[in-house]
Each structure stands twice: as structure tokens, then as C-alpha cells.
């Protein structure tokens, strides 16, 4: 059974891995035996994640990559052989929809959807040539439900789910699987500002059947599963990791 979940001998690329959920997933994949490529807009920001991976005895390559700049993705990843891709890099900004500007829309959608597609295209070429690979996209609760003041973000994450299914259908016969996970409410450095609002946090906590917010480690098992041979006959699926939130609304 342990061999089914082992990632020994494989290389995983995790985008947006400098902190939070991306860092947790990158370290988790290293714990399962994978060597890592990790990206962020700044190489300096990747220092802590890289040190944790090296501390596990795994190889790590740090790459400066702004996923909002689609034209630079292919050149930045050229020559990198990847068996597992985790499309985690993303941005969010809440704002009433009648105040959203074209620049804000483009920044969110270009990063979360367009950037994820062209990152997948760049490393997917090698996966298809080798006849094997696993892609895990970071969808969201907003891929399934409408959230006021998060329309650009929800649009990007709904599109990401459509991308997951389309690529899964197109690439299944060539040995490449494409799945997604949809994290619920996770408390990270990036989202901490929301949780400082005690009224909001208490109200949201009351909607989660498990009675707690998610932490990075809650994603690790699902990502390792979808990256490994344990999920060899699973593609085009999205796994909600939300403490029961979607099941209860």
C-alpha cells in the first residue's frame, strides 16, 4: 500500500510555494518522496520553503515566476521535467462588483486562470511526450457557489474547474491526469486579515460542520493522493476540502 502513495523518483512543481498552502503542499510532496520545483515572484521569498525541503533530503529548484505574465511562463519552465504539477499560485481581492476595474479583473483572471493554463501547457508537453503525469489545480468554494464581492476571483476559479475537466478529457488517453481540489475556509498569512474580524470569523465558523477552519496540512493528503498511483483511475474530478461546508448548504 505504501508504494501506491510513494512519490519517490518523481519531480513535482508547485507554483506560489513561498508560504501558506503552497508551502505546505510542497513540503508534503517532499515528505512523500518527490523532488521539488517551487515558484514565486521572488526567489528570496522561497528560501524558507526550500530549506524545509532540503531538510527532508529532497532536491529543490527555485524559480522566479509571475504567473500573471503568460508570455514568460514557457521560457521560465523550459527544460524542466515535471511528473506532478500543482497549480497553486493565485491572487484575490474582494470588492463590490460595481467598483471592479478592468485592471483588477485582468490581474486576478490572468494569474488564477490564464497563468494556470499556460503553466500546465508548458510542463504538460513533457508529460504528454513521456506518457505520464498528474496535474492538481487549486479550485475554490467559489467554483461552486457565488460569493458577494469576489466575482472576479469566483469567475477565475469557476473557469479553472472547466479547464480541469477539459484537459482531463483531452489528455486521459495519453497518460496524463488532471484533477482539482477546492479548499474551503483556510486561515493563512494571506487571509489573516479576514479572520481578524471576530464577528465574521464566528459567523463563518458556524457554517462549517467540523467546527474549525482549515490549515495547510489538511491539503497534503489529498494532493499526495491525486499525485500518486493511488489515484491512477481518477481524472477530471474536484475534491472539496472544506470541513463539510458544501455538503451542508
N, C-alpha and C positions, 0 to 999 in steps of 0.2 A: 504493500500500500504506500509506503514512503516514497517509492520510486515514481509513483503516479504524480506526486506533488513536487518532486525534485526538479529544480531548475539548473542543476549542475551542468556546466558546459555551454550554457546559453548566455546571450547578451541581451540585456533589457535597456531600453531608452525611456526615461521618464522626463517629460517636459515640466517646467515650472517646479523644480525639485529643491529649491533653496530653503523652503520652510514648510510648515503646516502639513497638509495632506500629501503633497508631492514628496516631501522629505520622508514621511512615514512609509509611504508605499515603496520608495526607492530602497530604503533600509530593509524593509520586509522582503523584497525580492532578493536582496543580497543575502539575507538570512536563509532563504530557500536555495541558495547556491549560485545565483546568477551574478555575472559581472555587469557593471552598470555604465551607461552613458547618462549624464544628467545635464539639464539645460536650465538656464535662467538668463535674464537680460544682462546680468553682471556675473563675471567669473568669481569675483570676490565673494558674492553672496552665496556661492556654492561650497565655500570652504568647510563649513561645519558638516554638511551632508556628506561630502567627500571623505572627511576624516572618519565619520562613523562607518562608512562602507569599507574603507581601508582597514579599520579596526576589526572587521569581521573576516579579514583575509581575502577580500574580493578586490578585483581590479575595478578602477573607476576612471572615466574620462569626462572632464568638464567642458561644456560647450556654451559659449555665449550665443544666445539666440533670442531674438524678439519675434515672437510668433505672429505679431500684427503685421510684420513686413514679409509678405508671402514670397516676394522675389528673392529674398536672401535665404530662404529655408533650404532649398535644394543644394546650393553651394556649401552651406554650413554643414550639411549632413552627408556630403558626397564621400563615398568610400567607407562609410560606417556600416558594418554588417550587424543587423539587428534581428533577433529572433522574436522579441517581445517589445511592443510599443505601448506605452501608457500616455495617452493624450490628456494631461492634467492641466497644462498652462491655461489660465483664464483670468478674466477681469470682470468686475461687477461694479455698478454704480446705481444706486436707487435714486429715482427722480420721477416726479409726476410726468405722465406721458406728454402732456401739452407743453412741457418745458424741454423735452429731449431735442437736442440739436443733431444735424447730420454728422458732425464730428464725433459726438459721443456714440451715436449708433454705429458708425464705422469702426471706432476703436474697440467696442465690445464684440461686434459681429466678426470683424476681421481677426481678432485674437481667438475667440472661442470656437468659431466655426470654420472660417476660411483658412486660418492658420492650422487648425487641426487637420483639415483635409489635405493641405499641401505637405504637411509633415508626414501624414500617412502615405501619400503618394510617393514622397521621396524615399522612405525606408521600405515601402511596400514593393517597390520594383525589385529589390533584392530578395525579399520574402517570396515573391512570385517566381523569380528565377530559380530559387532553391527548393520551391515546392513545400514550404512550411513557414508558419509564423502565426503570431497571435497579437491582435490589436485590442486594447481595452480603452474605450473612450469614457471620459467623465461627463456623464449627463447630469441631471439635476431633478429635484422635485418639480421644477418649473418646466421640465419636459412633459409633464402630465397635467399640471394644474396651473391656473392663472394666478399670478401674484401681483397685486397692485404695486405700482411704481418700479416694477422690474421687467417691463415689457421688452426692452432690447435684450436683456440677459435671457429671459424666457424664450424669446424668439431664437436666439443663438443656440440654446440648449435643446429646443424642440427640433431645430434643424440638425443638430448633432445626432439626435436619435434617428432621424431619417437617413442621415449619412451612414450610420452604423448598419442599418438594415439593408440599404442599397449595396454597400460594399460587401456585406456578408453574402448576399445573394450572388453577386458578381464573382467573388473570389473563392467561394466554398469549394468548387471543383478543382481549384488549383492549390489546395492545401493550406490556405490562409483563412483563419477565423477572425471575425470582427464582432466584439460584444461591447456592452457598456455597463457601467454601474451608476446608480443615481443616489448619491449621498443625500441624506436629509439635513437636519439642522446640526451642524458641527461647530464646536467652539474652537477657533484657531486664532492666531495673531491677526490674520486678515479680517476676521469677522468680529473680533472682540468688542469693537465699538457698539455693535448692536446689543450685545449681552450686558453692557454697562447700564442699559435701560432696564431697570428692575421690573417695571410693570410689563414691558414687552416679554422679557425672559420668563416671567412666571406664567403669563398667558400662553406662550408658546409651549412651555413645558407641560402644561395641562392638556395639550393636544397630542402628546407623544405617549402611546400606551406603555412603553417601557419606563417612562418617568425620568429620563435623563437625556442629555444632549450627547451627540456622538463625539468621539475622539479619533485621532488619526489611526490608532491601532485597530479600530473597528473595520477599516477598509482592507487591511493587509490580507486576511484570509481569503476574501473574495477575489482580490487581484491575483494572488498566487494561484488560486483555483482556476481562474479563467486563463491565466498564462500557461498553465501546466497541462500535461497529458490527461489529468483527471477530468478535464472538460473537453476531451477530443471530439465529442459529437455534439457540441453546443456552439452555435453561431447565430448571430442576428438577435441576440437576447439582451435585455436590460434588467439588471438585478437591483432592486431598491434596497438601500441600506439606510433605514430611517427609523428604527425602533418601533415600527408598526404604524407610522403616521399615515401612509397612503391607504393602508388596509382599513383605517378607522374613520375616514372622512366620507 
